[in-house]
Amino acid sequence: MGQRTVTLIAAPLGSMQPGRPIDWDQLPPAARTWVDEQAGKDNEMLTALDGDHRADLQANYDVYVVELG
């Protein structure tokens, strides 16, 4: 399997549809730490999208782009 870019998006519950098209066990430690930090900021919804969506989403959401594989 080759390299895969995934964008994790943190947002308050209800502001976007849930979606987790990745195996959370694949996330590197830094990404898991970021997820934990976002949960502490009342960002209850985590969505993962394939590809790098920083340009589209960063203005409205907290995002973390990670390379898997």
Distance bins in CASP14 RR format, pairs under 12 A and 6 or more apart:
PFRMAT RR
TARGET T0000
AUTHOR 0000-0000-0000
RMODE 2
METHOD distances of the structure
MODEL  1
1 23 0 0 0 0 0 1 0 0 0 0 0
1 26 0 0 0 0 0 1 0 0 0 0 0
1 68 0 0 0 0 1 0 0 0 0 0 0
1 69 1 0 0 1 0 0 0 0 0 0 0
2 67 0 0 0 0 1 0 0 0 0 0 0
2 68 0 0 0 0 1 0 0 0 0 0 0
2 69 1 0 1 0 0 0 0 0 0 0 0
3 50 0 0 0 0 0 1 0 0 0 0 0
3 51 0 0 0 0 0 1 0 0 0 0 0
3 52 0 0 0 0 0 1 0 0 0 0 0
3 66 0 0 0 0 0 1 0 0 0 0 0
3 67 1 0 1 0 0 0 0 0 0 0 0
3 68 1 0 0 1 0 0 0 0 0 0 0
3 69 1 0 1 0 0 0 0 0 0 0 0
4 21 0 0 0 0 0 1 0 0 0 0 0
4 22 0 0 0 0 1 0 0 0 0 0 0
4 23 0 0 0 0 0 1 0 0 0 0 0
4 26 0 0 0 0 1 0 0 0 0 0 0
4 27 0 0 0 0 0 1 0 0 0 0 0
4 48 0 0 0 0 0 1 0 0 0 0 0
4 49 0 0 0 0 0 1 0 0 0 0 0
4 50 1 0 0 1 0 0 0 0 0 0 0
4 51 1 0 0 1 0 0 0 0 0 0 0
4 52 0 0 0 0 0 1 0 0 0 0 0
4 65 0 0 0 0 0 1 0 0 0 0 0
4 66 0 0 0 0 1 0 0 0 0 0 0
4 67 1 0 0 1 0 0 0 0 0 0 0
4 68 1 0 1 0 0 0 0 0 0 0 0
4 69 1 0 1 0 0 0 0 0 0 0 0
5 22 0 0 0 0 0 1 0 0 0 0 0
5 48 0 0 0 0 0 1 0 0 0 0 0
5 49 0 0 0 0 1 0 0 0 0 0 0
5 50 1 0 0 1 0 0 0 0 0 0 0
5 51 1 0 1 0 0 0 0 0 0 0 0
5 52 1 0 1 0 0 0 0 0 0 0 0
5 53 0 0 0 0 1 0 0 0 0 0 0
5 54 0 0 0 0 0 1 0 0 0 0 0
5 63 0 0 0 0 0 1 0 0 0 0 0
5 64 0 0 0 0 0 1 0 0 0 0 0
5 65 1 0 0 1 0 0 0 0 0 0 0
5 66 1 0 0 1 0 0 0 0 0 0 0
5 67 1 0 1 0 0 0 0 0 0 0 0
5 68 1 0 0 1 0 0 0 0 0 0 0
5 69 0 0 0 0 1 0 0 0 0 0 0
6 19 0 0 0 0 0 1 0 0 0 0 0
6 20 0 0 0 0 0 1 0 0 0 0 0
6 21 0 0 0 0 1 0 0 0 0 0 0
6 22 1 0 1 0 0 0 0 0 0 0 0
6 23 0 0 0 0 0 1 0 0 0 0 0
6 24 0 0 0 0 0 1 0 0 0 0 0
6 26 0 0 0 0 1 0 0 0 0 0 0
6 27 0 0 0 0 1 0 0 0 0 0 0
6 28 0 0 0 0 0 1 0 0 0 0 0
6 31 0 0 0 0 1 0 0 0 0 0 0
6 46 0 0 0 0 0 1 0 0 0 0 0
6 47 0 0 0 0 0 1 0 0 0 0 0
6 48 1 0 1 0 0 0 0 0 0 0 0
6 49 1 0 0 1 0 0 0 0 0 0 0
6 50 1 0 0 1 0 0 0 0 0 0 0
6 51 1 0 0 1 0 0 0 0 0 0 0
6 52 0 0 0 0 1 0 0 0 0 0 0
6 53 0 0 0 0 1 0 0 0 0 0 0
6 54 0 0 0 0 0 1 0 0 0 0 0
6 63 0 0 0 0 0 1 0 0 0 0 0
6 64 0 0 0 0 1 0 0 0 0 0 0
6 65 1 0 0 1 0 0 0 0 0 0 0
6 66 1 0 1 0 0 0 0 0 0 0 0
6 67 1 0 0 1 0 0 0 0 0 0 0
6 68 1 0 1 0 0 0 0 0 0 0 0
6 69 0 0 0 0 0 1 0 0 0 0 0
7 19 0 0 0 0 0 1 0 0 0 0 0
7 21 0 0 0 0 0 1 0 0 0 0 0
7 22 0 0 0 0 0 1 0 0 0 0 0
7 31 0 0 0 0 0 1 0 0 0 0 0
7 34 0 0 0 0 0 1 0 0 0 0 0
7 46 0 0 0 0 0 1 0 0 0 0 0
7 47 0 0 0 0 1 0 0 0 0 0 0
7 48 1 0 0 1 0 0 0 0 0 0 0
7 49 1 0 1 0 0 0 0 0 0 0 0
7 50 1 0 0 1 0 0 0 0 0 0 0
7 51 1 0 1 0 0 0 0 0 0 0 0
7 52 1 0 0 1 0 0 0 0 0 0 0
7 53 1 0 1 0 0 0 0 0 0 0 0
7 54 1 0 0 1 0 0 0 0 0 0 0
7 55 0 0 0 0 0 1 0 0 0 0 0
7 56 0 0 0 0 1 0 0 0 0 0 0
7 57 1 0 0 1 0 0 0 0 0 0 0
7 58 0 0 0 0 1 0 0 0 0 0 0
7 61 0 0 0 0 1 0 0 0 0 0 0
7 62 0 0 0 0 0 1 0 0 0 0 0
7 63 1 0 1 0 0 0 0 0 0 0 0
7 64 1 0 0 1 0 0 0 0 0 0 0
7 65 1 0 1 0 0 0 0 0 0 0 0
7 66 1 0 0 1 0 0 0 0 0 0 0
7 67 0 0 0 0 0 1 0 0 0 0 0
7 68 0 0 0 0 0 1 0 0 0 0 0
8 19 0 0 0 0 0 1 0 0 0 0 0
8 20 0 0 0 0 1 0 0 0 0 0 0
8 21 0 0 0 0 0 1 0 0 0 0 0
8 22 0 0 0 0 1 0 0 0 0 0 0
8 24 0 0 0 0 0 1 0 0 0 0 0
8 26 0 0 0 0 0 1 0 0 0 0 0
8 27 1 0 0 1 0 0 0 0 0 0 0
8 28 0 0 0 0 0 1 0 0 0 0 0
8 30 0 0 0 0 0 1 0 0 0 0 0
8 31 1 0 0 1 0 0 0 0 0 0 0
8 32 0 0 0 0 1 0 0 0 0 0 0
8 33 0 0 0 0 0 1 0 0 0 0 0
8 34 1 0 0 1 0 0 0 0 0 0 0
8 35 1 0 0 1 0 0 0 0 0 0 0
8 36 0 0 0 0 0 1 0 0 0 0 0
8 37 0 0 0 0 0 1 0 0 0 0 0
8 38 0 0 0 0 1 0 0 0 0 0 0
8 39 0 0 0 0 0 1 0 0 0 0 0
8 43 0 0 0 0 0 1 0 0 0 0 0
8 45 0 0 0 0 0 1 0 0 0 0 0
8 46 1 0 0 1 0 0 0 0 0 0 0
8 47 1 0 0 1 0 0 0 0 0 0 0
8 48 1 0 1 0 0 0 0 0 0 0 0
8 49 0 0 0 0 1 0 0 0 0 0 0
8 50 0 0 0 0 0 1 0 0 0 0 0
8 51 0 0 0 0 0 1 0 0 0 0 0
8 52 0 0 0 0 0 1 0 0 0 0 0
8 53 0 0 0 0 1 0 0 0 0 0 0
8 54 0 0 0 0 0 1 0 0 0 0 0
8 57 0 0 0 0 0 1 0 0 0 0 0
8 61 0 0 0 0 1 0 0 0 0 0 0
8 62 0 0 0 0 1 0 0 0 0 0 0
8 63 1 0 0 1 0 0 0 0 0 0 0
8 64 1 0 1 0 0 0 0 0 0 0 0
8 65 1 0 0 1 0 0 0 0 0 0 0
8 66 1 0 0 1 0 0 0 0 0 0 0
8 67 0 0 0 0 0 1 0 0 0 0 0
8 68 0 0 0 0 0 1 0 0 0 0 0
9 15 0 0 0 0 1 0 0 0 0 0 0
9 16 1 0 0 1 0 0 0 0 0 0 0
9 17 0 0 0 0 0 1 0 0 0 0 0
9 18 0 0 0 0 0 1 0 0 0 0 0
9 19 0 0 0 0 1 0 0 0 0 0 0
9 20 0 0 0 0 0 1 0 0 0 0 0
9 34 0 0 0 0 0 1 0 0 0 0 0
9 35 0 0 0 0 0 1 0 0 0 0 0
9 38 0 0 0 0 1 0 0 0 0 0 0
9 43 0 0 0 0 1 0 0 0 0 0 0
9 45 0 0 0 0 1 0 0 0 0 0 0
9 46 1 0 0 1 0 0 0 0 0 0 0
9 47 1 0 1 0 0 0 0 0 0 0 0
9 48 1 0 0 1 0 0 0 0 0 0 0
9 49 1 0 0 1 0 0 0 0 0 0 0
9 51 0 0 0 0 0 1 0 0 0 0 0
9 52 0 0 0 0 0 1 0 0 0 0 0
9 53 1 0 0 1 0 0 0 0 0 0 0
9 54 0 0 0 0 0 1 0 0 0 0 0
9 56 0 0 0 0 0 1 0 0 0 0 0
9 57 1 0 0 1 0 0 0 0 0 0 0
9 58 0 0 0 0 1 0 0 0 0 0 0
9 60 0 0 0 0 1 0 0 0 0 0 0
9 61 1 0 1 0 0 0 0 0 0 0 0
9 62 1 0 0 1 0 0 0 0 0 0 0
9 63 1 0 1 0 0 0 0 0 0 0 0
9 64 0 0 0 0 1 0 0 0 0 0 0
9 65 0 0 0 0 0 1 0 0 0 0 0
9 66 0 0 0 0 0 1 0 0 0 0 0
10 16 0 0 0 0 1 0 0 0 0 0 0
10 31 0 0 0 0 0 1 0 0 0 0 0
10 34 0 0 0 0 1 0 0 0 0 0 0
10 35 1 0 0 1 0 0 0 0 0 0 0
10 36 0 0 0 0 0 1 0 0 0 0 0
10 37 0 0 0 0 1 0 0 0 0 0 0
10 38 1 1 0 0 0 0 0 0 0 0 0
10 39 0 0 0 0 1 0 0 0 0 0 0
10 40 0 0 0 0 1 0 0 0 0 0 0
10 41 1 0 0 1 0 0 0 0 0 0 0
10 42 0 0 0 0 1 0 0 0 0 0 0
10 43 1 1 0 0 0 0 0 0 0 0 0
10 44 0 0 0 0 1 0 0 0 0 0 0
10 45 1 0 0 1 0 0 0 0 0 0 0
10 46 1 0 1 0 0 0 0 0 0 0 0
10 47 0 0 0 0 1 0 0 0 0 0 0
10 48 0 0 0 0 0 1 0 0 0 0 0
10 57 0 0 0 0 0 1 0 0 0 0 0
10 58 0 0 0 0 0 1 0 0 0 0 0
10 60 0 0 0 0 0 1 0 0 0 0 0
10 61 1 0 0 1 0 0 0 0 0 0 0
10 62 1 0 1 0 0 0 0 0 0 0 0
10 63 1 0 0 1 0 0 0 0 0 0 0
10 64 1 0 0 1 0 0 0 0 0 0 0
11 17 0 0 0 0 0 1 0 0 0 0 0
11 18 0 0 0 0 0 1 0 0 0 0 0
11 19 0 0 0 0 0 1 0 0 0 0 0
11 38 0 0 0 0 1 0 0 0 0 0 0
11 39 0 0 0 0 0 1 0 0 0 0 0
11 41 0 0 0 0 0 1 0 0 0 0 0
11 42 0 0 0 0 1 0 0 0 0 0 0
11 43 1 0 1 0 0 0 0 0 0 0 0
11 44 0 0 0 0 1 0 0 0 0 0 0
11 45 1 0 1 0 0 0 0 0 0 0 0
11 46 0 0 0 0 1 0 0 0 0 0 0
11 47 1 0 0 1 0 0 0 0 0 0 0
11 57 0 0 0 0 1 0 0 0 0 0 0
11 60 0 0 0 0 1 0 0 0 0 0 0
11 61 1 0 1 0 0 0 0 0 0 0 0
11 62 1 0 0 1 0 0 0 0 0 0 0
11 63 0 0 0 0 1 0 0 0 0 0 0
12 38 0 0 0 0 0 1 0 0 0 0 0
12 39 0 0 0 0 0 1 0 0 0 0 0
12 40 0 0 0 0 0 1 0 0 0 0 0
12 41 0 0 0 0 1 0 0 0 0 0 0
12 42 1 0 0 1 0 0 0 0 0 0 0
12 43 1 0 0 1 0 0 0 0 0 0 0
12 44 1 0 0 1 0 0 0 0 0 0 0
12 45 1 0 0 1 0 0 0 0 0 0 0
12 46 0 0 0 0 0 1 0 0 0 0 0
12 60 0 0 0 0 0 1 0 0 0 0 0
12 61 0 0 0 0 1 0 0 0 0 0 0
12 62 0 0 0 0 0 1 0 0 0 0 0
13 38 0 0 0 0 0 1 0 0 0 0 0
13 39 0 0 0 0 0 1 0 0 0 0 0
13 42 0 0 0 0 1 0 0 0 0 0 0
13 43 0 0 0 0 1 0 0 0 0 0 0
13 44 1 1 0 0 0 0 0 0 0 0 0
13 45 1 0 1 0 0 0 0 0 0 0 0
13 46 0 0 0 0 0 1 0 0 0 0 0
13 47 0 0 0 0 0 1 0 0 0 0 0
14 42 0 0 0 0 0 1 0 0 0 0 0
14 43 0 0 0 0 0 1 0 0 0 0 0
14 44 0 0 0 0 1 0 0 0 0 0 0
14 45 1 0 0 1 0 0 0 0 0 0 0
14 46 0 0 0 0 0 1 0 0 0 0 0
14 47 0 0 0 0 0 1 0 0 0 0 0
15 42 0 0 0 0 0 1 0 0 0 0 0
15 43 0 0 0 0 1 0 0 0 0 0 0
15 44 0 0 0 0 1 0 0 0 0 0 0
15 45 1 0 0 1 0 0 0 0 0 0 0
15 46 0 0 0 0 0 1 0 0 0 0 0
15 47 0 0 0 0 1 0 0 0 0 0 0
15 57 0 0 0 0 0 1 0 0 0 0 0
15 60 0 0 0 0 1 0 0 0 0 0 0
15 61 1 0 0 1 0 0 0 0 0 0 0
15 62 0 0 0 0 0 1 0 0 0 0 0
16 43 0 0 0 0 0 1 0 0 0 0 0
16 44 0 0 0 0 0 1 0 0 0 0 0
16 45 1 0 1 0 0 0 0 0 0 0 0
16 46 0 0 0 0 1 0 0 0 0 0 0
16 47 1 0 1 0 0 0 0 0 0 0 0
16 48 0 0 0 0 0 1 0 0 0 0 0
16 49 0 0 0 0 0 1 0 0 0 0 0
16 53 0 0 0 0 0 1 0 0 0 0 0
16 57 0 0 0 0 1 0 0 0 0 0 0
16 60 0 0 0 0 1 0 0 0 0 0 0
16 61 1 0 0 1 0 0 0 0 0 0 0
16 62 0 0 0 0 0 1 0 0 0 0 0
16 63 0 0 0 0 0 1 0 0 0 0 0
17 45 0 0 0 0 1 0 0 0 0 0 0
17 46 0 0 0 0 0 1 0 0 0 0 0
17 47 1 0 0 1 0 0 0 0 0 0 0
17 48 0 0 0 0 0 1 0 0 0 0 0
17 49 0 0 0 0 0 1 0 0 0 0 0
18 44 0 0 0 0 0 1 0 0 0 0 0
18 45 1 0 0 1 0 0 0 0 0 0 0
18 46 1 0 0 1 0 0 0 0 0 0 0
18 47 1 0 0 1 0 0 0 0 0 0 0
18 48 0 0 0 0 1 0 0 0 0 0 0
18 49 0 0 0 0 0 1 0 0 0 0 0
19 45 0 0 0 0 1 0 0 0 0 0 0
19 46 0 0 0 0 1 0 0 0 0 0 0
19 47 1 0 1 0 0 0 0 0 0 0 0
19 48 1 0 0 1 0 0 0 0 0 0 0
19 49 0 0 0 0 1 0 0 0 0 0 0
19 50 0 0 0 0 0 1 0 0 0 0 0
20 26 0 0 0 0 0 1 0 0 0 0 0
20 27 0 0 0 0 0 1 0 0 0 0 0
20 35 0 0 0 0 0 1 0 0 0 0 0
20 45 0 0 0 0 0 1 0 0 0 0 0
20 46 1 0 0 1 0 0 0 0 0 0 0
20 47 1 0 0 1 0 0 0 0 0 0 0
20 48 1 0 1 0 0 0 0 0 0 0 0
20 49 0 0 0 0 0 1 0 0 0 0 0
20 50 0 0 0 0 0 1 0 0 0 0 0
21 46 0 0 0 0 0 1 0 0 0 0 0
21 47 0 0 0 0 1 0 0 0 0 0 0
21 48 1 0 1 0 0 0 0 0 0 0 0
21 49 1 0 0 1 0 0 0 0 0 0 0
21 50 1 0 0 1 0 0 0 0 0 0 0
21 51 0 0 0 0 0 1 0 0 0 0 0
21 68 0 0 0 0 0 1 0 0 0 0 0
22 28 0 0 0 0 0 1 0 0 0 0 0
22 31 0 0 0 0 1 0 0 0 0 0 0
22 35 0 0 0 0 0 1 0 0 0 0 0
22 46 0 0 0 0 0 1 0 0 0 0 0
22 47 0 0 0 0 0 1 0 0 0 0 0
22 48 1 0 1 0 0 0 0 0 0 0 0
22 49 0 0 0 0 1 0 0 0 0 0 0
22 50 0 0 0 0 1 0 0 0 0 0 0
22 51 0 0 0 0 0 1 0 0 0 0 0
22 66 0 0 0 0 1 0 0 0 0 0 0
22 67 0 0 0 0 0 1 0 0 0 0 0
22 68 1 0 0 1 0 0 0 0 0 0 0
22 69 0 0 0 0 0 1 0 0 0 0 0
23 48 0 0 0 0 0 1 0 0 0 0 0
23 68 0 0 0 0 1 0 0 0 0 0 0
23 69 0 0 0 0 0 1 0 0 0 0 0
24 31 0 0 0 0 1 0 0 0 0 0 0
24 32 1 0 0 1 0 0 0 0 0 0 0
24 35 0 0 0 0 1 0 0 0 0 0 0
24 36 0 0 0 0 0 1 0 0 0 0 0
24 46 0 0 0 0 1 0 0 0 0 0 0
24 48 0 0 0 0 1 0 0 0 0 0 0
24 66 0 0 0 0 0 1 0 0 0 0 0
24 68 0 0 0 0 0 1 0 0 0 0 0
25 31 0 0 0 0 0 1 0 0 0 0 0
25 32 0 0 0 0 1 0 0 0 0 0 0
25 68 0 0 0 0 0 1 0 0 0 0 0
26 32 0 0 0 0 0 1 0 0 0 0 0
26 48 0 0 0 0 0 1 0 0 0 0 0
26 66 0 0 0 0 1 0 0 0 0 0 0
26 67 0 0 0 0 0 1 0 0 0 0 0
26 68 1 0 1 0 0 0 0 0 0 0 0
26 69 1 0 0 1 0 0 0 0 0 0 0
27 33 0 0 0 0 1 0 0 0 0 0 0
27 34 0 0 0 0 1 0 0 0 0 0 0
27 35 1 0 0 1 0 0 0 0 0 0 0
27 36 0 0 0 0 0 1 0 0 0 0 0
27 46 0 0 0 0 0 1 0 0 0 0 0
27 48 0 0 0 0 1 0 0 0 0 0 0
27 64 0 0 0 0 1 0 0 0 0 0 0
27 66 1 0 0 1 0 0 0 0 0 0 0
27 67 0 0 0 0 0 1 0 0 0 0 0
27 68 1 0 0 1 0 0 0 0 0 0 0
27 69 0 0 0 0 0 1 0 0 0 0 0
28 34 0 0 0 0 1 0 0 0 0 0 0
28 35 0 0 0 0 0 1 0 0 0 0 0
28 64 0 0 0 0 0 1 0 0 0 0 0
28 65 0 0 0 0 0 1 0 0 0 0 0
28 66 1 0 0 1 0 0 0 0 0 0 0
28 67 0 0 0 0 1 0 0 0 0 0 0
28 68 0 0 0 0 1 0 0 0 0 0 0
28 69 0 0 0 0 1 0 0 0 0 0 0
29 35 0 0 0 0 0 1 0 0 0 0 0
29 36 0 0 0 0 0 1 0 0 0 0 0
29 66 0 0 0 0 0 1 0 0 0 0 0
30 36 0 0 0 0 0 1 0 0 0 0 0
30 37 0 0 0 0 0 1 0 0 0 0 0
30 64 0 0 0 0 1 0 0 0 0 0 0
30 65 0 0 0 0 0 1 0 0 0 0 0
30 66 1 0 0 1 0 0 0 0 0 0 0
30 67 0 0 0 0 0 1 0 0 0 0 0
31 37 0 0 0 0 0 1 0 0 0 0 0
31 38 0 0 0 0 0 1 0 0 0 0 0
31 46 0 0 0 0 0 1 0 0 0 0 0
31 48 0 0 0 0 1 0 0 0 0 0 0
31 63 0 0 0 0 0 1 0 0 0 0 0
31 64 1 0 0 1 0 0 0 0 0 0 0
31 65 0 0 0 0 1 0 0 0 0 0 0
31 66 1 0 1 0 0 0 0 0 0 0 0
31 67 0 0 0 0 1 0 0 0 0 0 0
31 68 0 0 0 0 1 0 0 0 0 0 0
32 38 0 0 0 0 0 1 0 0 0 0 0
32 39 0 0 0 0 0 1 0 0 0 0 0
32 46 0 0 0 0 0 1 0 0 0 0 0
32 64 0 0 0 0 0 1 0 0 0 0 0
32 66 0 0 0 0 1 0 0 0 0 0 0
33 39 0 0 0 0 0 1 0 0 0 0 0
33 40 0 0 0 0 0 1 0 0 0 0 0
33 64 0 0 0 0 1 0 0 0 0 0 0
33 66 0 0 0 0 0 1 0 0 0 0 0
34 40 0 0 0 0 0 1 0 0 0 0 0
34 41 0 0 0 0 0 1 0 0 0 0 0
34 43 0 0 0 0 0 1 0 0 0 0 0
34 46 0 0 0 0 1 0 0 0 0 0 0
34 62 0 0 0 0 1 0 0 0 0 0 0
34 63 0 0 0 0 1 0 0 0 0 0 0
34 64 1 0 1 0 0 0 0 0 0 0 0
34 65 0 0 0 0 0 1 0 0 0 0 0
34 66 0 0 0 0 1 0 0 0 0 0 0
35 41 0 0 0 0 0 1 0 0 0 0 0
35 43 0 0 0 0 1 0 0 0 0 0 0
35 44 0 0 0 0 0 1 0 0 0 0 0
35 45 0 0 0 0 0 1 0 0 0 0 0
35 46 1 0 0 1 0 0 0 0 0 0 0
35 47 0 0 0 0 0 1 0 0 0 0 0
35 48 0 0 0 0 0 1 0 0 0 0 0
35 62 0 0 0 0 0 1 0 0 0 0 0
35 63 0 0 0 0 0 1 0 0 0 0 0
35 64 1 0 0 1 0 0 0 0 0 0 0
35 66 0 0 0 0 0 1 0 0 0 0 0
36 43 0 0 0 0 0 1 0 0 0 0 0
36 46 0 0 0 0 0 1 0 0 0 0 0
36 64 0 0 0 0 0 1 0 0 0 0 0
37 43 0 0 0 0 1 0 0 0 0 0 0
37 46 0 0 0 0 0 1 0 0 0 0 0
37 62 0 0 0 0 1 0 0 0 0 0 0
37 64 0 0 0 0 1 0 0 0 0 0 0
38 44 0 0 0 0 1 0 0 0 0 0 0
38 45 0 0 0 0 1 0 0 0 0 0 0
38 46 1 0 0 1 0 0 0 0 0 0 0
38 47 0 0 0 0 0 1 0 0 0 0 0
38 61 0 0 0 0 1 0 0 0 0 0 0
38 62 1 0 0 1 0 0 0 0 0 0 0
38 63 0 0 0 0 0 1 0 0 0 0 0
38 64 0 0 0 0 1 0 0 0 0 0 0
39 45 0 0 0 0 0 1 0 0 0 0 0
39 46 0 0 0 0 1 0 0 0 0 0 0
39 62 0 0 0 0 0 1 0 0 0 0 0
40 46 0 0 0 0 0 1 0 0 0 0 0
40 62 0 0 0 0 0 1 0 0 0 0 0
41 61 0 0 0 0 0 1 0 0 0 0 0
41 62 1 0 0 1 0 0 0 0 0 0 0
42 62 0 0 0 0 0 1 0 0 0 0 0
43 61 0 0 0 0 1 0 0 0 0 0 0
43 62 1 0 0 1 0 0 0 0 0 0 0
43 63 0 0 0 0 0 1 0 0 0 0 0
43 64 0 0 0 0 0 1 0 0 0 0 0
45 61 0 0 0 0 1 0 0 0 0 0 0
45 62 0 0 0 0 0 1 0 0 0 0 0
46 61 0 0 0 0 0 1 0 0 0 0 0
46 62 0 0 0 0 0 1 0 0 0 0 0
46 63 0 0 0 0 0 1 0 0 0 0 0
46 64 0 0 0 0 1 0 0 0 0 0 0
47 53 0 0 0 0 0 1 0 0 0 0 0
47 57 0 0 0 0 1 0 0 0 0 0 0
47 61 0 0 0 0 1 0 0 0 0 0 0
47 62 0 0 0 0 0 1 0 0 0 0 0
47 63 0 0 0 0 1 0 0 0 0 0 0
47 64 0 0 0 0 0 1 0 0 0 0 0
48 57 0 0 0 0 0 1 0 0 0 0 0
48 63 0 0 0 0 0 1 0 0 0 0 0
48 64 0 0 0 0 1 0 0 0 0 0 0
48 65 0 0 0 0 0 1 0 0 0 0 0
48 66 0 0 0 0 1 0 0 0 0 0 0
48 68 0 0 0 0 0 1 0 0 0 0 0
49 56 0 0 0 0 1 0 0 0 0 0 0
49 57 0 0 0 0 1 0 0 0 0 0 0
49 61 0 0 0 0 0 1 0 0 0 0 0
49 63 0 0 0 0 1 0 0 0 0 0 0
49 64 0 0 0 0 0 1 0 0 0 0 0
49 65 0 0 0 0 1 0 0 0 0 0 0
49 66 0 0 0 0 0 1 0 0 0 0 0
50 65 0 0 0 0 0 1 0 0 0 0 0
50 66 0 0 0 0 0 1 0 0 0 0 0
50 68 0 0 0 0 1 0 0 0 0 0 0
51 57 0 0 0 0 0 1 0 0 0 0 0
51 63 0 0 0 0 0 1 0 0 0 0 0
51 65 1 0 0 1 0 0 0 0 0 0 0
51 66 0 0 0 0 0 1 0 0 0 0 0
51 67 0 0 0 0 1 0 0 0 0 0 0
51 68 0 0 0 0 0 1 0 0 0 0 0
52 58 0 0 0 0 0 1 0 0 0 0 0
52 63 0 0 0 0 1 0 0 0 0 0 0
52 64 0 0 0 0 0 1 0 0 0 0 0
52 65 1 0 1 0 0 0 0 0 0 0 0
52 66 0 0 0 0 1 0 0 0 0 0 0
52 67 0 0 0 0 1 0 0 0 0 0 0
53 59 0 0 0 0 0 1 0 0 0 0 0
53 60 0 0 0 0 0 1 0 0 0 0 0
53 61 0 0 0 0 1 0 0 0 0 0 0
53 63 1 0 0 1 0 0 0 0 0 0 0
53 64 0 0 0 0 0 1 0 0 0 0 0
53 65 1 0 0 1 0 0 0 0 0 0 0
53 66 0 0 0 0 0 1 0 0 0 0 0
54 60 0 0 0 0 0 1 0 0 0 0 0
54 61 0 0 0 0 0 1 0 0 0 0 0
54 62 0 0 0 0 0 1 0 0 0 0 0
54 63 1 0 1 0 0 0 0 0 0 0 0
54 64 0 0 0 0 1 0 0 0 0 0 0
54 65 1 0 1 0 0 0 0 0 0 0 0
54 66 0 0 0 0 0 1 0 0 0 0 0
55 63 0 0 0 0 1 0 0 0 0 0 0
55 65 0 0 0 0 0 1 0 0 0 0 0
56 63 0 0 0 0 1 0 0 0 0 0 0
56 65 0 0 0 0 0 1 0 0 0 0 0
57 63 1 0 1 0 0 0 0 0 0 0 0
57 64 0 0 0 0 0 1 0 0 0 0 0
57 65 0 0 0 0 1 0 0 0 0 0 0
58 64 0 0 0 0 0 1 0 0 0 0 0
58 65 0 0 0 0 1 0 0 0 0 0 0
END
